């Protein structure tokens, strides 16, 4: 199963785990798998239309899914997925 790196603000939903495993052939399936294991996580990652929120970046092996196939981006067993909230400041 791919490993998913959870950002600090969402770790309260994963019992403070930094890395979790999630099944799925693509990012959308991985997000659904995460939500089954950790209820409430999906609503923080995707909007009501099911799209990844603007302020959330998801990377598969350091590649931003926005430049790949979005939620249809395929994942393999050994892939590392990172969920990274955008940081604003000035």
C-alpha positions in Angstrom: 0.0 0.0 0.0 1.2 3.5 -0.7 2.3 5.5 2.4 0.7 8.9 3.0 2.5 11.6 4.9 0.0 13.5 7.1 0.6 17.2 7.9 0.7 18.3 11.5 -2.7 20.1 11.4 -4.5 16.9 10.3 -2.7 14.5 12.7 -5.4 14.9 15.3 -7.6 12.9 12.9 -4.9 10.1 12.5 -4.2 9.6 16.2 -1.1 11.8 15.8 0.4 9.4 13.1 2.8 11.2 10.7 2.7 8.4 8.1 -0.2 6.1 7.4 -1.0 3.4 4.8 -3.9 3.7 2.4 -5.2 1.5 -0.3 -6.1 2.7 -3.8 -5.1 2.7 -7.4 -5.3 6.4 -7.7 -5.3 9.5 -5.5 -9.1 9.6 -5.3 -9.3 6.0 -4.1 -6.5 6.7 -1.6 -8.4 9.7 -0.2 -11.6 7.5 0.2 -9.5 4.9 1.9 -8.1 7.5 4.3 -11.5 8.7 5.1 -12.7 5.2 5.9 -9.8 4.7 8.3 -9.8 8.3 9.7 -13.3 9.8 9.4 -13.4 13.5 8.7 -10.1 13.6 6.9 -11.6 13.7 3.4 -13.7 16.8 4.1 -10.5 18.6 5.0 -8.8 17.6 1.8 -11.5 17.9 -0.8 -14.4 20.4 -1.3 -18.1 19.7 -1.7 -17.6 19.0 -5.5 -15.0 16.4 -4.7 -12.0 18.4 -5.9 -8.8 18.8 -4.0 -9.1 22.1 -2.1 -7.1 25.1 -3.5 -5.1 25.4 -0.3 -4.1 21.7 -0.2 -1.3 20.3 -2.3 -0.9 16.6 -2.8 2.4 15.1 -4.1 3.1 11.6 -5.4 6.9 11.0 -5.1 7.5 14.8 -5.1 5.3 15.4 -8.2 2.3 17.8 -7.7 -0.9 16.0 -8.8 -2.2 19.3 -10.2 0.4 18.8 -13.0 -0.4 15.1 -13.4 -3.9 13.7 -13.5 -5.4 15.4 -10.4 -7.4 12.8 -8.4 -7.0 10.3 -11.2 -3.2 10.2 -10.8 -2.3 6.6 -10.5 -0.3 5.3 -7.5 1.7 2.2 -6.9 2.5 0.1 -3.8 5.8 1.8 -3.1 4.7 5.4 -3.8 4.9 8.1 -1.1 2.1 10.5 -1.1 2.4 13.8 0.8 -0.5 16.0 1.8 0.8 19.6 2.2 -1.4 22.5 3.3 -0.5 25.7 1.5 1.2 28.3 3.7 0.3 32.0 3.3 2.2 34.9 4.7 3.8 38.1 3.9 
